[in-house]
């Protein structure tokens, strides 16, 4: 049986001018059936 999950990653980077967010679907339980798919991505700038 293949397991699947949605994961969110956040990063501000070293310049601290905004934040990046990514939504990734990861499937599989072993190295042989592992896969990932980018579902969504956004960048939001901080107000100056």
C-alpha positions as CSV (number, residue, x, y, z in Angstrom):
1,X,0.0,0.0,0.0
2,X,1.3,3.4,-0.9
3,X,1.1,6.1,1.8
4,X,0.6,9.8,0.9
5,X,0.8,13.0,2.7
6,X,0.7,16.8,2.1
7,X,3.6,18.8,3.6
8,X,4.1,22.6,3.9
9,X,7.5,24.2,3.9
10,X,8.2,27.8,4.9
11,X,11.4,29.8,4.4
12,X,12.3,33.4,5.0
13,X,15.8,33.4,3.7
14,X,18.7,35.5,4.9
15,X,17.6,38.8,3.4
16,X,14.3,38.7,5.5
17,X,12.4,40.5,2.7
18,X,9.6,38.0,2.5
19,X,8.5,34.4,3.0
20,X,8.2,31.5,0.6
21,X,5.7,28.7,1.1
22,X,5.5,25.4,-0.7
23,X,2.9,22.6,-0.6
24,X,4.3,19.2,-1.6
25,X,2.6,15.8,-1.9
26,X,4.9,12.9,-0.9
27,X,4.0,9.3,-1.6
28,X,5.6,6.0,-0.9
29,X,7.0,4.1,2.0
30,X,10.3,2.8,0.5
31,X,13.0,4.2,-1.7
32,X,11.7,2.2,-4.7
33,X,8.2,3.7,-4.6
34,X,9.0,7.2,-3.3
35,X,7.7,10.2,-5.3
36,X,6.9,13.9,-4.7
37,X,4.8,16.5,-6.5
38,X,4.8,20.2,-6.1
39,X,1.2,21.2,-5.5
40,X,1.5,24.9,-4.8
41,X,4.1,27.6,-4.3
42,X,3.9,31.3,-3.2
43,X,6.2,34.1,-2.3
44,X,4.9,37.0,-0.1
45,X,7.0,40.1,0.4
46,X,7.1,41.8,3.9
47,X,5.8,45.3,4.1
48,X,8.6,47.9,4.1
